[in-house]
Amino acid sequence: MKKKFLITLMVVCVLLPAALSAAVADLSIGATAMYGGGNGQDVFEQIQAGDFSGFSDVSNYTFGVDVRVKLLIAEVDVVGMYNKTEVSGTAYHEFSTLVTGGVSLDLLGIARLGLGIGPRFLITIDENGNTVLFDSNGTPITNNEGFGNALMNSPVAYRATLDFNLGGIMAGLNYTLDSNYTFADGASVGELFNVSPENGKVGVSILFSLL
């Protein structure tokens, strides 16, 4: 009992100053880019080897929009990424959307550390304007099953962010990691923890605060 109390006290001591020092509400919007030249482990090995050639190749990046709404230490992030891909000779416009909810801590007004979790679903549009939703296995969702079904069968992902305050502008890194869990399979909630941290994707964001 005493041990649990001490742990709770430590958590409060960490979170309370962060909540009191943060703005009551914050709305930030900006651009983000995800590196596709390898997963987190590959990026680390490339940096360690001094090989930065992949980072300078624009074709290795997927670009999109990053929107964050923060209330004290609670934060909701919405990230939309665009990519043009080709499957079996057919060109597609690919839109990936990740919506996460979690916590965000301001660190002495210098940096902001966040961690969230939520579904990531994929939409593709072919050259004729036909829209196709995909589930977590990459299987197309038929029109009569609808968006809700695609959302329920989309992978739940983690997203960690570390941004630095540059005076009205936040610039930093983010790390996105998909799990094997979907809301449609509630009994397999353990899959949320069955992840390999090194398999995530590294990204960068530049955000402008609107509040």
N, C-alpha and C positions, 0 to 999 in steps of 0.2 A: 504493500500500500504506500509506504514511504517512498519507494523507488518510483512508482507511477506519479506520485505528487511532484517529485523532483524533476521528472521528465516533462510533465505538464508545465511546471514553472519555467523551465528552460525555454520551452517553445514560446510561451507568453512573452518572456523577456526578449526574444528575438523578433517576434512578430509585432508586438505592441509599438516599439519605437519606430518601426518601418511604417506602420499604419498612421501614427501621429505625425510623422515627418512628411508624409506624402500628401499631395493635393487630394482634396475630397473626390474629385472626378477629373478624368483626363481622356480626351479623344485624340488619337493620333492616326494619321494616314500617310502612306508613302509607297515606295517601290521596293520590291524584293527580287533577288536573283538566287536560284538554287544551282549549285555546281553538280553537273552530271558526269564528271570525269572520273567517278569512283565513289565508293561509300566512305564513311568516316575513317575507317582504318586505312583505306587507300590514300586519302588526303594526308593523314598523319605520316605515312611512309614516304609520300612524295615530298613533303616538307622536310622530313628528316634526311632524305637523300639530296636535298637541294635542287630538286627537279620542279621548276615552276612553269614549265612550258604549257602544261594543261590549263593553268589558271589564266593565261593570257589569250586563250582561244575562245572567242565569243560563242562558237558553236557548242561549247560544253555547258552552256548555261540555259536555264529556263527562266523566263522573266514573268513578273506578275505584280499584283497589288497586295499590300499588307495593311489591314485596318485593325486597330486595337481600341477597346473601350475599357477603361479602368475606373473602379470605384473603390477607394481606399486600397486594400491589398487584393481585391478580386478583379480578375481581368478576363475579357472575352476577346479572342482573336479570330479574324476571318481572313484567310489567305486564298487568293485566286491566282492560279498559274496558267499560262498559255504556252502551248507547244504545237508545232506542226509536225505531223507524223505520216507515215505511209505504210499501209497494210495491204499485202497482195496486189500491189500496183495502184491502189486507190489512196488518194491524199485525204487526210482528215485534219480538221482543226480540233485540238484536244484541250479541254478545260478541266483542271483539277482544282477542287475546292476543299479546303480544310477549315473546319470550325472547331475551335477548342475553348474550354473554360478552365480556369485555374487560378493561380496566385501570382502576384507580381510585387516584388519588393524593391523600394528605392533605397539605394545604398549611399548614404551621406550626400545625396543630391548629385553624385558624380556618375553613378551607374544604376541600371535597373535590371534585375534578375527575375525572369519569369519561367513558369512551368505550367503547361496546360495539356489537356487530353480531350479528344473528340473525334468525330467521324471525318473521313476523307473520301469523297466520292468523285467519280470521273464521268465527264460528258464529252462525247465526240460529235462533230458535225461534218458530214461528208460534203463533197463538192456540189451536191444537189440541194444542200440545205437540210437534209434529214438528220434529226437528232437521235443519238443512241446513248442510253445510260448503261453503265456497267457495274456489276457487283464486285465483291472482293476477289473473286476468282477470275475476273476478266470476262465473265459471261454476260452477253447483252440482256438487258431487261426489256421485255416487250411493253408496248404502249399501255396495255390494259393493266399491267402490274404497277406502273406509275413511279413517280419520284419517291414516294414514301417507302416503297419496297427497296429501291436502289439505296436509299439512305440506311435502312435497317441492315442491308447486306454489305455495306461498305466497311472497310477496315477501320478500326479505331486506332488513332495515331497519337504519339506523344510529340510535343514541340517545346523545346527549351530555347530561351532567348537571353542574350546578354548584350545590353545596349549602353552606350556611353552618352551622357548629356553634353551636347555641344552648344547649349544656349538656344532653346527653342527647337533644336534638331536633335534627334536621337539616331545614332549610327552604331550598328553592331552586328553580331553573328547570331545565327539561329541553327538549330539542329532538329530535324524531323525524323521520327522513327515509327514505322508502321508496326502494329501488332497483328496477330492472327485472329483477334477477337472481333466479332460483329455483334450488334445489338440483337440481331435475329436469333443468336444462339446464346441466350442468357446463361444457360447451364455451364457454358465453357468459359466463365469469367476468368479462370486461372490462366487462360491464354494471354491475358493482359500482361502477365509477368513472364511469359515464355518468349522473351525477345533477346536478341543479340545486339547490345548497344553499339557495337562497331559497324552495324549494317545501315545506320541512318544516313541522311543526306545533309550536307553542310550548305548553309546559305548566308547571305548578307542582306541587311535591310537598312534603308534610310527613311526615317519617319519625321513628319512635321506635326507638332502639337497644335491642335485647333482650339484648345481650352486653356 
